[in-house]
Amino acid sequence: MAQEVLPTKIPKAPRALKRRPKTWDSRMPWLTLLPSIVLLGVFVYGFIGWSGYVSLTNWNSFIPTLTWAGLKNYVTVLTSFRFQSDLRNIFYFTLLFIVGVLVVGLILALLIDQKIRAESLFRSIFIFPMAISFVVTGVIWSWLLNPTTGVNLILKAFGITGPQWFLSTRFVPPFHLGQINIGVPIALLAVVLAAVWQMSGFSMAVYLGGLRAIPDELKEAARMDGASAWRTFWSIIFPNLKGTTATIVVVEAAASLKVFGLIYAMTGAGQDFSTDMPNLNMFQTTFSGDAFAQGAAIAILILILMAAFTVPYVLSVLRGER
């Protein structure tokens, strides 16, 4: 006769091994991020809101005057000769800076991608200027491009009269629109040269990562089809670097709109504000001229300029993830 098997009783798990409630697990990430969210809300978005409020007041003296002024400070800033010059300068600086960084960075990345010897050494040399602050870069290049020292001394040894560099007052072309000359300030080109020298290492590193991500099979297939190196670059390599290029453009555009230390140390506002930038204008208006409301208005306008570059890129990335 078969023996009846009694059901065994499953012991309860110790209290310490019981799983935490799902509600606690779902709250842990938020509790971890809460200090950062609070600090970000207070010291970033809170101060942005405060600056926006100050820009709408009459606080344009050392004594705080928070009476309502509406858009008067924005009208004053936007119609001023200096800020209009700043808009011209930041447009040309951003355009020339981004083009220079893209071209130099791509050339350096293509050279390093050829599996050259001492590749890590050259990567370090090209990316080293990024470790230097913009203030130090401004001091170095102001000496190199000074009409009486640096590069001009070498040119003088060959009987060549060096240019005025960042002291030049010329515009190309010399064309006026309203109260400002909308040509490219020659003095600004010296600042662009220094900025490209410092930031090309970043684009080189990003482009090099993009080049290494392209499958070798695509390049080999192009070679087997008889495509030249130039044709392979334009038909295979360059189209695969569009996303990389877009990333570099957004990052470097944001960096160019925030440029301050380089201008402050190298040229200052320049004659007739030929090398002035909105950030330098905001700093001097606020802390040298005690026009806090106008300085806050300039800061908000800079924020709008940066948003015009970054928001479309962020939206396109979000749409691509769907």
C-alpha positions in Angstrom: 0.0 0.0 0.0 1.5 3.4 -1.0 2.5 5.6 1.8 0.7 9.0 1.8 3.0 11.9 1.4 2.3 14.8 3.7 2.7 18.3 2.3 5.7 20.1 3.6 5.4 23.5 5.1 7.4 26.2 3.4 9.2 28.3 6.0 8.7 32.0 6.0 11.5 34.2 4.8 13.3 36.1 7.5 12.1 39.6 8.0 15.4 41.1 6.9 15.2 39.3 3.5 11.7 40.6 2.7 11.6 42.8 -0.3 10.9 46.5 0.3 7.6 47.8 -0.9 7.5 48.9 -4.5 6.6 52.4 -3.4 9.9 52.8 -1.6 11.9 51.5 -4.6 10.1 54.0 -6.8 10.9 56.9 -4.5 14.6 56.2 -4.0 15.8 57.7 -7.3 13.8 60.9 -6.6 15.1 61.1 -3.1 18.6 60.7 -4.4 18.2 63.5 -7.0 16.2 65.8 -4.7 19.3 67.8 -3.4 20.5 68.4 -6.9 17.1 69.4 -8.1 16.7 71.9 -5.2 20.1 73.4 -5.8 19.5 73.6 -9.5 16.1 75.2 -9.0 17.5 77.8 -6.6 20.9 78.7 -8.0 20.1 78.3 -11.8 16.4 78.8 -12.5 15.8 80.9 -9.5 18.6 83.3 -10.4 17.4 83.3 -14.0 14.0 84.3 -12.8 15.5 87.0 -10.5 17.5 88.4 -13.4 14.4 88.5 -15.5 12.6 90.4 -12.8 15.4 92.9 -12.3 15.6 93.6 -16.0 12.0 94.9 -15.8 12.8 97.4 -13.0 14.5 100.8 -12.7 17.5 99.5 -10.8 20.2 101.4 -12.7 22.1 102.8 -9.9 24.1 101.5 -6.9 21.0 101.9 -4.7 18.4 99.2 -5.4 15.3 100.6 -7.1 12.8 97.8 -7.8 10.0 100.0 -9.2 8.4 98.6 -12.4 10.0 99.8 -15.7 8.5 97.3 -18.2 10.6 96.8 -21.3 12.4 100.1 -21.1 15.8 98.5 -20.3 15.4 96.2 -23.3 14.7 99.1 -25.6 17.7 101.0 -24.2 20.0 98.1 -24.7 18.8 97.0 -28.2 19.0 100.6 -29.5 22.5 101.3 -28.1 25.5 101.5 -30.4 27.5 99.1 -28.2 25.0 96.3 -28.1 24.3 96.5 -31.8 28.1 96.2 -32.3 28.0 93.2 -30.0 25.4 91.5 -32.1 27.6 92.1 -35.2 30.7 90.8 -33.4 29.1 87.7 -31.9 27.6 86.8 -35.3 30.9 87.0 -37.1 32.8 85.4 -34.3 30.5 82.5 -34.0 30.4 81.9 -37.7 34.1 82.1 -38.2 34.9 80.2 -35.0 32.7 77.3 -35.8 33.9 77.0 -39.4 37.5 77.2 -38.3 37.0 74.6 -35.5 35.2 72.2 -37.8 37.8 72.5 -40.6 40.9 72.3 -38.4 39.4 69.5 -36.2 38.4 67.4 -39.1 41.8 67.7 -40.8 43.6 66.7 -37.6 41.2 63.8 -37.0 41.8 62.5 -40.6 45.6 62.7 -40.2 45.5 60.9 -36.8 43.1 58.3 -38.2 45.8 57.1 -40.7 47.3 54.9 -37.9 50.4 57.1 -37.6 53.1 56.5 -35.1 52.9 58.1 -31.6 49.2 58.6 -32.2 48.5 59.1 -28.5 51.3 61.8 -28.3 49.8 63.8 -31.2 46.3 63.5 -29.7 47.6 64.9 -26.4 49.4 67.7 -28.1 46.3 68.8 -30.1 43.9 68.6 -27.2 46.3 70.2 -24.7 45.2 73.8 -25.4 41.7 72.9 -24.0 43.4 72.5 -20.6 44.4 76.2 -20.6 41.9 78.8 -19.4 40.7 81.4 -21.9 42.3 84.1 -19.8 45.8 82.5 -20.2 45.1 82.0 -23.9 44.2 85.7 -24.3 47.4 86.8 -22.5 49.6 84.5 -24.7 48.0 85.5 -28.0 47.9 89.2 -27.1 51.7 89.0 -26.8 52.1 86.9 -29.9 50.0 89.3 -32.0 51.2 92.5 -30.5 52.4 94.8 -33.3 55.7 95.4 -31.6 56.4 91.8 -30.3 55.8 88.2 -31.1 55.0 87.3 -34.7 55.7 90.8 -36.0 59.3 90.6 -34.8 59.9 87.6 -37.0 58.3 89.3 -39.9 60.4 92.4 -39.3 63.5 90.3 -39.5 62.6 89.5 -43.1 61.8 93.1 -43.9 58.0 92.6 -43.7 55.8 95.1 -41.9 53.5 93.1 -39.7 49.8 93.8 -39.5 48.1 95.6 -36.6 46.2 92.4 -35.7 43.7 93.2 -32.9 44.5 96.9 -32.9 43.2 97.4 -36.5 40.2 99.6 -37.0 39.3 98.4 -40.5 36.1 96.6 -41.5 35.7 94.4 -44.6 33.6 95.4 -46.4 33.2 99.0 -44.9 29.4 99.1 -45.2 27.2 100.9 -42.7 23.7 99.9 -41.7 22.1 102.4 -39.4 24.6 103.5 -36.8 27.1 100.6 -37.1 29.5 99.2 -39.7 28.3 95.7 -40.5 31.5 94.6 -42.1 33.8 92.1 -40.5 36.1 93.8 -38.0 39.7 92.9 -38.9 40.6 93.1 -35.2 38.1 90.3 -34.5 40.0 87.9 -36.7 42.9 87.8 -34.2 40.4 86.7 -31.5 39.0 84.0 -33.8 42.5 82.7 -34.4 43.2 82.3 -30.7 39.8 80.7 -30.0 40.2 78.2 -32.9 43.7 77.3 -31.6 42.2 76.5 -28.2 39.1 74.6 -29.1 40.1 72.6 -32.2 41.3 69.8 -30.0 37.7 69.2 -28.9 36.4 68.9 -32.4 39.4 66.7 -33.3 38.6 64.3 -30.5 34.9 64.1 -31.4 35.6 63.7 -35.2 38.1 61.0 -34.4 35.5 59.1 -32.5 33.1 59.4 -35.4 35.7 58.2 -37.9 36.5 55.2 -35.8 32.8 54.3 -35.6 32.5 54.1 -39.4 32.8 50.4 -40.4 35.9 49.5 -42.4 33.8 47.4 -44.7 32.2 50.5 -46.2 35.5 52.1 -47.0 36.9 48.8 -48.4 33.8 48.4 -50.6 34.3 51.9 -52.0 37.9 51.1 -52.8 37.0 47.8 -54.5 34.5 49.8 -56.7 37.4 52.0 -57.8 36.4 55.1 -55.8 39.3 57.5 -55.2 40.2 58.7 -51.7 38.5 62.0 -52.3 35.3 60.3 -53.6 35.3 57.9 -50.6 35.5 60.8 -48.2 32.6 62.7 -49.7 30.4 59.7 -50.4 31.1 57.5 -47.5 33.0 59.2 -44.6 31.5 62.7 -44.6 27.8 61.7 -44.7 28.4 59.4 -41.7 29.8 62.4 -39.8 26.6 64.6 -40.0 25.5 63.7 -36.4 29.1 64.3 -35.1 29.2 67.7 -36.9 25.9 68.7 -35.5 27.1 67.9 -32.0 30.2 70.0 -32.4 28.3 72.9 -33.9 25.9 73.0 -30.9 28.6 72.7 -28.3 31.0 75.3 -29.9 28.1 77.7 -30.6 27.2 77.7 -27.0 30.9 78.2 -26.1 31.2 81.1 -28.5 28.1 82.9 -27.1 29.7 82.6 -23.6 33.1 83.9 -24.6 34.4 86.4 -22.0 37.8 85.6 -20.5 39.5 85.5 -23.9 38.1 89.0 -24.9 38.7 90.4 -21.5 42.4 89.4 -21.4 43.3 89.8 -25.1 41.6 92.9 -26.5 38.9 94.3 -24.3 36.0 96.0 -26.0 38.4 97.4 -28.7 38.2 100.7 -30.5 34.6 101.5 -31.4 33.6 98.2 -29.8 35.2 96.3 -32.7 36.0 93.3 -30.5 33.3 93.7 -27.8 31.0 90.9 -26.9 27.6 90.7 -25.1 29.1 89.0 -22.0 31.8 91.7 -21.6 29.1 94.4 -22.2 26.9 92.8 -19.5 29.8 92.6 -17.0 30.9 96.2 -17.5 27.4 97.6 -17.6 26.5 95.8 -14.3 29.6 96.0 -12.2 31.4 99.1 -13.6 28.4 101.2 -14.6 26.1 100.0 -11.7 23.3 99.7 -14.3 22.0 96.4 -12.8 18.7 96.4 -14.7 20.3 97.0 -18.1 22.9 94.4 -17.3 20.2 91.9 -16.4 18.4 92.7 -19.7 21.6 91.9 -21.6 21.9 88.6 -19.7 18.4 87.6 -20.6 19.1 88.5 -24.3 22.2 86.3 -24.2 20.1 83.5 -22.7 17.6 83.9 -25.6 20.5 83.7 -28.1 21.8 80.5 -26.5 18.3 79.0 -26.5 18.0 79.8 -30.2 21.0 77.5 -30.9 20.4 74.7 -28.4 16.6 74.2 -28.2 16.2 73.1 -31.9 19.0 70.6 -31.5 17.5 69.2 -28.3 14.0 68.9 -29.9 15.5 67.1 -32.9 17.3 64.6 -30.6 14.0 64.0 -28.7 12.1 63.5 -32.0 14.8 61.0 -33.1 14.4 58.9 -30.0 10.7 58.4 -30.5 
